[in-house]
């Protein structure tokens, strides 16, 4: 088919942006012209891959504005108020600006692909009658009554799923409670002459043409209340933090001893790490294990000198480090979860908020991980949990089996096939 201009929206942390970069690269390799529309801070990364970039609001702090990032993330990671702060306080307050940016970005576009929280995207697609595929990064976003999620501020609800009608009741209450957050969407739809289209967190985010579930089938299978046109693609993988090579010190540390336990908090929880790395060091010393700490921000660096056999770096590519780990400890973000599953190592998950508790529960059910709540992350408990992961062989065996499945999938290629299939239907 002739090359098409395909506009992709994204918003959030690196974990929200990364899945769309390999999809764009795959589309570009097939002769298309992908465009990624997202926050200004990702310009260098995206243009560095030869992908067209267009900036969109809301404005998010640039990576060097670390104090501001930390201030915002601290508010957003609050399990009680963080979701409302993100959706209502940040995204809804700039919905019209986001619409204007996407309206300009889609001039001449053949198709629009939307991230789940770029809420202006469905409005642009419907107003301009664009071909449209929506996407989701984690199973929790479907909010299925047949696959109930672990809610960060209501973990007790997970113990009541067996009660008839409970899951529908919880979903209904969630919809009712959050409805007021999205008044701006309803108002803008009216101004644009568009009919109501359901709650933006539920039906309203899904394209009637194609819904891309950008995760592995090991996380879940399709549920009866998912949109009928949903396709599970597998994880699209990308983990270049910047354009610089992996520090040689990382390679040297990996080469000079036994495989280490790798500790990481992804790209959001690093800003609210607290004593995570200090307790991690105490735990591995109790276990007499080596450890590699990926701290994300220099302010998380533990006091020097570090004990023998322990090293800390701001960054190293997961694809190079995690396969060489003995075990992995992480926060349960979907991007980090994907990389840990692909690496095939036993994992301890320490969820903070959003989809992380739900991702953790799914991985634990696979038999490859254990879960330790953040508030209980203390050296003695960490050492106990890691001890079980390291000494009970079924964790290693199951992790290796699951890794084979994840490695056999090709999320970016499958997504590109589905996007091209949708485009061909309209030619």
C-alpha positions in Angstrom: 0.0 0.0 0.0 1.1 3.6 -0.5 2.6 5.3 2.5 0.2 6.9 4.9 0.6 9.7 7.4 -0.2 8.2 10.8 -0.5 10.4 13.8 0.1 8.8 17.3 -0.7 10.6 20.5 1.0 9.8 23.9 1.0 11.5 27.3 2.7 10.6 30.6 6.0 9.1 31.7 8.7 7.3 29.7 6.7 4.2 30.2 3.7 5.8 28.4 5.8 7.0 25.5 8.1 4.1 24.9 5.6 1.6 23.4 4.7 3.9 20.6 8.3 4.5 19.4 8.8 0.9 18.2 5.4 1.0 16.6 6.3 4.2 14.8 9.7 2.8 13.7 7.9 -0.3 12.3 5.4 1.8 10.4 8.3 3.9 9.0 10.1 0.8 7.9 7.0 0.0 5.8 7.0 3.3 4.0 4.6 5.2 6.2 5.1 8.6 7.8 4.4 8.3 11.5 4.1 11.3 13.7 4.3 11.2 17.5 2.4 14.0 19.3 3.4 14.4 22.9 5.1 16.6 25.5 8.0 18.8 24.5 10.4 16.9 26.8 10.4 13.9 24.5 11.4 15.8 21.4 15.1 14.8 21.4 14.3 11.1 22.0 11.7 10.9 19.3 13.5 13.0 16.6 16.7 11.1 17.5 15.0 8.0 16.1 14.1 9.8 12.9 10.4 10.1 13.8 8.5 13.3 13.2 7.6 15.0 16.5 4.9 17.6 17.2 4.6 19.1 20.7 1.3 19.0 22.5 -0.1 20.3 25.7 -0.5 20.0 28.7 3.0 21.2 29.3 5.0 18.8 31.4 8.3 19.7 33.1 11.4 18.9 31.1 13.7 16.2 32.4 16.3 18.7 33.7 13.6 20.4 35.8 14.0 17.7 38.4 12.6 19.6 41.4 9.4 20.4 39.5 9.0 16.8 38.3 9.5 15.5 41.9 6.9 18.0 43.2 4.3 16.9 40.5 5.0 13.2 40.8 4.7 13.3 44.5 1.2 14.6 44.1 0.3 12.2 41.3 1.5 9.1 43.1 -0.8 9.7 46.1 -3.1 6.6 46.1 -6.1 8.7 47.4 -5.9 11.9 45.3 -3.3 11.2 42.6 -5.7 10.0 39.9 -8.0 13.0 40.3 -5.1 15.4 40.3 -3.8 13.9 37.0 -7.1 13.5 35.1 -9.0 16.5 36.4 -6.3 18.8 37.6 -3.8 18.5 34.7 -5.4 16.9 31.7 -8.9 18.3 31.8 -7.7 21.8 32.6 -5.8 21.8 29.3 -8.3 19.7 27.2 -9.0 22.6 24.8 -5.3 23.3 24.2 -4.8 19.6 23.6 -7.6 19.5 21.1 -6.1 22.5 19.3 -2.7 20.9 19.1 -4.1 17.6 17.8 -6.4 19.4 15.3 -3.3 21.0 13.8 -1.2 17.8 14.0 -3.8 15.8 12.1 -4.0 18.0 9.0 -3.4 15.7 6.1 -3.4 12.6 8.4 -4.7 9.3 7.2 -5.2 7.8 10.6 -5.0 8.7 14.3 -3.8 6.4 17.1 -4.7 7.5 20.6 -3.1 6.9 24.0 -5.8 6.2 26.7 -5.5 9.6 28.5 -5.2 11.9 25.5 -8.9 12.6 25.9 -9.0 15.1 23.1 -8.0 12.4 20.6 -11.4 10.8 20.2 -13.0 14.2 19.7 -10.6 15.1 17.0 -11.1 11.7 15.3 -14.9 12.0 15.4 -15.0 15.7 14.4 -12.7 15.2 11.4 -14.0 11.7 10.6 -10.5 10.3 10.7 -9.7 6.6 10.7 -9.0 5.9 14.3 -7.4 3.2 16.5 -7.3 3.6 20.3 -4.8 1.8 22.4 -4.3 0.7 26.0 -1.0 -0.2 27.8 -2.3 -2.4 30.7 -5.2 -4.7 31.3 -6.5 -2.6 34.2 -7.5 0.2 31.8 -10.3 -2.0 30.4 -12.1 -2.0 33.8 -13.7 -5.3 33.0 -16.3 -6.8 35.4 -15.1 -10.2 34.2 -11.5 -9.4 35.2 -11.7 -7.1 38.2 -8.7 -5.0 38.9 -6.8 -4.3 42.1 -7.7 -0.7 43.0 -4.7 1.1 44.7 -6.8 2.9 47.4 -9.2 -0.1 47.9 -7.2 -3.3 47.9 -9.8 -4.8 50.2 -12.2 -4.9 47.3 -10.1 -7.7 45.7 -11.3 -10.0 48.5 -15.0 -9.4 47.6 -15.1 -10.2 43.9 -16.8 -13.5 44.5 -20.0 -11.7 45.7 -22.6 -11.7 42.9 -23.0 -8.3 41.3 -20.1 -6.8 43.3 -17.9 -6.1 40.3 -20.6 -4.3 38.4 -21.5 -2.3 41.5 -17.9 -1.2 41.9 -17.5 -0.3 38.3 -20.8 1.7 38.4 -19.7 3.5 41.6 -16.3 4.3 39.9 -18.0 5.7 36.9 -20.4 7.8 38.9 -17.6 9.2 41.2 -15.3 10.1 38.3 -18.0 11.5 36.0 -17.6 15.0 37.4 -13.9 14.9 36.5 -14.8 15.0 32.8 -17.3 17.8 32.5 -14.9 19.5 30.1 -15.2 16.6 27.7 -18.9 16.8 27.7 -18.9 20.6 27.2 -16.4 20.4 24.4 -18.3 17.6 22.6 -21.4 19.8 22.7 -19.6 22.8 21.3 -18.2 20.7 18.5 -21.6 19.4 17.6 -20.7 15.8 18.6 -23.2 13.5 20.3 -22.5 12.0 23.8 -20.2 9.0 23.6 -20.1 7.5 27.0 -17.8 8.0 30.0 -14.2 9.0 28.8 -12.7 6.3 31.0 -15.0 3.6 29.7 -16.7 3.4 26.3 -15.6 6.9 25.4 -11.9 6.1 25.1 -12.4 3.1 22.7 -12.4 3.4 18.9 -15.2 1.5 17.1 -12.7 0.5 14.4 -9.7 -0.9 16.3 -8.5 -1.2 19.9 -4.9 -2.1 20.4 -4.1 -3.9 23.7 -0.4 -3.3 23.8 0.5 -6.0 26.2 1.2 -9.7 26.3 -1.4 -12.4 26.4 0.3 -13.7 29.6 -1.3 -10.7 31.4 -4.9 -11.7 30.5 -7.0 -12.9 27.6 -9.9 -11.1 26.0 -13.0 -10.6 28.1 -16.7 -10.5 27.1 -17.1 -6.8 28.0 -14.0 -5.7 26.1 -14.8 -3.8 22.8 -15.4 -6.5 20.1 -12.6 -5.0 17.9 -9.9 -5.4 20.5 -6.6 -7.1 19.6 -3.9 -8.2 22.0 -0.6 -7.4 20.3 2.1 -8.4 22.7 4.5 -5.8 24.3 6.2 -3.3 22.0 9.7 -3.0 23.4 11.9 0.1 23.5 14.2 1.1 26.3 16.7 3.8 25.1 16.7 6.4 27.8 18.7 8.8 25.8 21.2 8.9 22.9 24.2 8.0 25.0 25.7 4.4 25.2 25.4 2.2 28.2 28.0 3.3 30.8 31.0 0.9 30.6 31.0 0.8 34.4 27.7 -1.1 34.3 29.2 -3.7 32.0 32.3 -4.0 34.1 30.2 -4.6 37.3 28.1 -7.3 35.6 31.2 -9.1 34.3 33.2 -9.1 37.5 31.1 -11.4 39.7 27.9 -13.4 40.2 24.6 -12.1 38.7 23.3 -9.4 40.9 19.8 -8.6 42.1 18.6 -5.6 40.2 16.6 -2.9 42.0 14.7 -0.3 39.9 11.7 2.0 40.3 11.0 2.7 36.6 10.7 6.3 35.5 8.0 7.7 37.8 8.4 6.1 41.2 12.1 7.1 41.3 10.8 10.6 42.2 9.2 9.2 45.4 11.8 6.6 46.2 12.1 7.4 49.9 14.2 4.8 51.6 13.7 2.2 48.9 17.4 1.9 47.9 18.7 2.1 51.5 16.5 -0.8 52.6 17.5 -2.7 49.5 21.1 -2.4 50.3 20.5 -3.7 53.9 18.5 -6.6 52.5 21.1 -7.8 50.0 23.8 -7.6 52.7 21.7 -9.9 54.9 21.4 -12.3 51.9 25.1 -11.9 51.0 24.2 -11.1 47.4 25.4 -8.6 44.9 23.1 -5.8 43.8 22.8 -3.3 41.0 20.7 -0.3 41.9 19.2 1.7 39.0 18.4 4.9 40.9 17.0 7.1 38.1 18.0 10.4 39.8 21.3 11.3 41.4 19.4 12.4 44.6 18.6 8.7 45.2 22.3 7.8 45.4 23.0 6.0 48.7 25.8 7.3 50.9 29.3 6.5 49.8 31.2 4.3 49.9 28.8 1.5 48.8 29.4 -1.9 50.3 31.4 -4.3 48.3 29.4 -6.1 45.6 26.8 -3.2 45.3 26.8 -0.7 42.5 24.4 2.2 41.7 23.8 3.9 38.4 21.3 6.5 37.3 20.5 4.4 34.2 21.2 1.3 32.2 19.0 -0.3 29.5 16.8 -3.0 30.9 17.3 -5.1 27.8 21.0 -5.3 28.7 20.8 -5.5 32.4 17.8 -7.6 33.4 18.6 -10.8 31.5 21.9 -10.9 33.6 20.1 -10.5 36.9 19.6 -13.2 39.5 16.3 -11.6 40.5 14.6 -8.3 39.9 12.8 -5.9 42.3 10.6 -3.2 40.7 7.5 -1.1 41.1 5.2 -2.9 38.8 4.8 -0.2 36.1 3.7 -1.9 32.8 6.9 -1.0 31.0 9.2 -2.3 33.7 6.9 -5.4 34.1 7.2 -6.1 30.4 11.0 -6.0 30.5 11.2 -8.2 33.6 8.9 -10.8 32.1 11.0 -10.8 28.9 14.1 -11.3 31.0 12.7 -14.4 32.6 13.9 -13.8 36.2 12.1 -14.2 39.5 10.7 -10.9 40.6 9.6 -9.0 43.7 7.1 -6.3 42.9 6.7 -3.3 45.2 3.6 -1.4 43.8 3.1 2.3 44.4 -0.1 3.4 42.6 -2.2 3.4 39.4 -2.1 0.1 37.5 0.9 -1.1 39.5 -1.0 -3.1 42.1 -3.0 -4.8 39.4 0.0 -5.6 37.2 1.7 -7.0 40.3 -1.3 -9.3 41.1 -1.4 -10.6 37.5 2.3 -11.4 37.5 2.1 -13.1 41.0 -0.7 -15.3 39.6 1.6 -16.4 36.8 3.9 -17.8 39.5 6.9 -15.7 38.6 6.7 -13.0 41.3 6.0 -12.1 44.9 4.4 -8.8 46.1 5.5 -6.6 48.9 3.4 -3.5 49.6 5.5 -0.3 49.6 4.6 0.5 53.3 6.1 -2.8 54.3 9.4 -2.4 52.3 11.9 -3.0 55.1 15.2 -4.9 54.9 14.1 -7.9 57.0 10.9 -8.5 54.9 12.7 -7.8 51.6 15.4 -10.3 52.5 12.7 -12.9 53.4 10.8 -12.4 50.1 13.9 -12.5 48.0 15.1 -15.5 49.8 12.0 -17.4 48.8 12.3 -16.2 45.2 15.9 -17.3 45.0 15.6 -20.7 46.8 12.3 -22.0 45.5 13.0 -23.3 42.0 9.5 -23.1 40.7 9.9 -19.3 40.4 12.9 -19.6 38.1 11.2 -22.3 36.1 7.9 -20.5 35.6 9.8 -17.2 34.8 11.7 -18.9 32.0 8.5 -20.4 30.6 6.7 -17.1 30.6 9.7 -15.4 29.1 9.5 -17.7 26.1 6.0 -16.6 25.4 6.7 -12.9 25.8 9.8 -13.2 23.6 7.8 -15.0 20.9 5.4 -12.1 20.5 6.2 -9.0 18.5 4.1 -6.2 19.7 5.2 -3.5 17.2 4.9 -5.8 14.2 1.5 -7.0 15.2 0.3 -3.5 15.9 1.6 -2.3 12.5 -0.1 -5.2 10.8 -3.4 -4.3 12.4 -3.0 -0.6 11.6 -2.3 -1.4 8.0 -5.3 -3.8 7.9 -7.5 -1.0 9.1 -6.2 1.4 6.5 -6.7 -1.1 3.7 -10.3 -1.6 4.6 -10.9 2.1 3.9 -9.0 2.3 0.6 
